[in-house]
Amino acid sequence: MKAISSKVTRALPVGAVINCADNTGVKMFQIISVYGYKGKRRTKPSAGVGSLVACRVYKGTEKVRHEVFRAVIIRQKKEYKRPDGMSISFEDNAAVVVNEKGEPRGTIIKGPVAREAVERFPAIGKIASIIV
């Protein structure tokens, strides 16, 4: 994973239920683990915008229900600061399903995508409609 320019607040702990913003048939995820997380003892791993997470399908079509996918967080409700001093927050917490190479499995992303997620995973920016 590539480094990103801003320090993103990690606001989504393991167990959080988030929306899916693509057309893979998944409606909601539950975060199982965060890839590359290094934390203190007895703290829950947490994810922020641009984090790669393992997720269980919480709600979706019959074909994908109860499967485990990799996903990238593209939006979070908790605000975070960019180096220029601007605070960014979104209306919901959302993620996109990706494969092992970090390429999205869907063909459409609904809603805006954070610039930090596109910096780390450029393939997501190619199918995003709005980058904030």
C-alpha positions in Angstrom: 0.0 0.0 0.0 1.1 3.5 -0.8 1.4 6.2 1.8 -1.2 9.0 1.7 -0.7 12.7 2.2 -3.1 13.4 5.1 -3.4 11.8 8.6 -6.8 10.1 8.6 -8.6 9.5 11.9 -9.3 5.7 12.3 -12.9 5.8 13.2 -14.2 2.4 12.2 -13.4 -0.4 14.7 -13.6 -4.1 14.0 -17.3 -5.1 14.2 -18.6 -1.9 12.6 -21.3 -2.2 9.9 -20.7 -0.1 6.8 -22.4 0.4 3.4 -21.2 -0.9 0.1 -20.9 1.8 -2.6 -20.5 -0.4 -5.7 -22.7 -2.7 -7.8 -21.3 -6.1 -6.7 -24.6 -7.2 -5.0 -23.4 -6.4 -1.5 -25.5 -3.9 0.5 -23.8 -3.8 3.9 -20.4 -5.1 5.3 -19.2 -5.9 8.8 -15.5 -5.3 9.3 -13.6 -8.4 10.4 -10.0 -7.2 10.4 -7.8 -4.4 9.2 -4.8 -5.2 7.0 -1.5 -3.7 8.1 -2.8 -2.5 11.5 -0.2 -2.2 14.2 -1.7 -1.2 17.6 -1.2 -1.4 21.3 -2.2 -4.4 23.4 -5.9 -4.8 24.1 -7.0 -2.2 21.6 -9.5 -2.9 18.8 -8.0 -2.6 15.4 -9.7 0.3 13.5 -9.8 1.6 10.0 -10.1 4.9 8.3 -10.4 6.3 4.7 -8.0 4.4 2.4 -7.7 1.4 4.7 -7.8 -2.1 3.4 -10.1 -4.3 5.4 -11.5 -7.8 5.5 -15.3 -7.7 5.6 -18.2 -10.2 6.0 -21.3 -9.5 3.9 -23.9 -8.4 6.3 -26.7 -7.8 3.8 -26.8 -8.4 0.1 -28.0 -10.7 -2.7 -28.3 -14.5 -2.1 -25.2 -15.2 -4.1 -22.8 -13.1 -2.0 -24.4 -13.3 1.5 -22.0 -14.5 4.3 -18.9 -14.4 2.1 -15.7 -12.7 3.1 -14.2 -10.0 0.8 -11.4 -7.5 0.8 -12.7 -3.9 0.8 -11.3 -0.3 0.8 -12.9 2.4 2.9 -13.9 5.3 0.7 -16.0 7.4 3.1 -16.3 7.9 6.8 -18.6 10.1 9.0 -15.8 11.1 11.4 -14.0 14.2 10.2 -10.3 14.2 9.4 -7.9 16.9 8.5 -5.9 17.4 5.3 -2.5 19.1 5.3 -4.0 22.4 4.0 -6.2 22.6 7.2 -9.5 21.5 5.6 -11.7 19.1 7.6 -13.5 16.5 5.6 -16.5 14.3 6.7 -19.1 12.4 4.7 -22.8 11.4 5.3 -22.1 7.7 5.7 -19.4 5.1 6.2 -18.8 3.2 2.9 -16.4 0.8 1.2 -15.8 -0.8 -2.2 -15.0 -4.5 -2.8 -11.5 -5.1 -4.3 -9.5 -8.1 -5.4 -6.0 -9.1 -4.3 -4.3 -6.5 -6.6 -6.4 -3.7 -5.2 -8.7 -3.3 -8.3 -12.4 -2.9 -7.8 -14.7 -5.8 -8.5 -17.6 -3.6 -9.4 -18.0 -1.3 -12.4 -19.8 1.7 -10.8 -19.2 3.5 -7.5 -22.2 5.4 -6.1 -21.5 8.7 -4.3 -18.3 10.6 -3.7 -14.9 9.0 -3.0 -12.3 10.5 -0.7 -9.1 11.7 -2.4 -7.0 9.7 0.1 -8.5 6.4 -1.0 -7.7 7.3 -4.7 -4.1 8.2 -3.8 -3.6 4.7 -2.3 -5.7 2.7 -4.8 -5.6 4.5 -8.2 -7.9 1.9 -9.9 -10.8 3.1 -7.7 -10.4 6.6 -9.1 -10.9 5.4 -12.6 -14.5 4.3 -12.0 -15.4 6.9 -9.4 -18.0 9.5 -10.4 -17.0 12.2 -7.8 -13.6 12.5 -6.1 -13.6 14.9 -3.1 
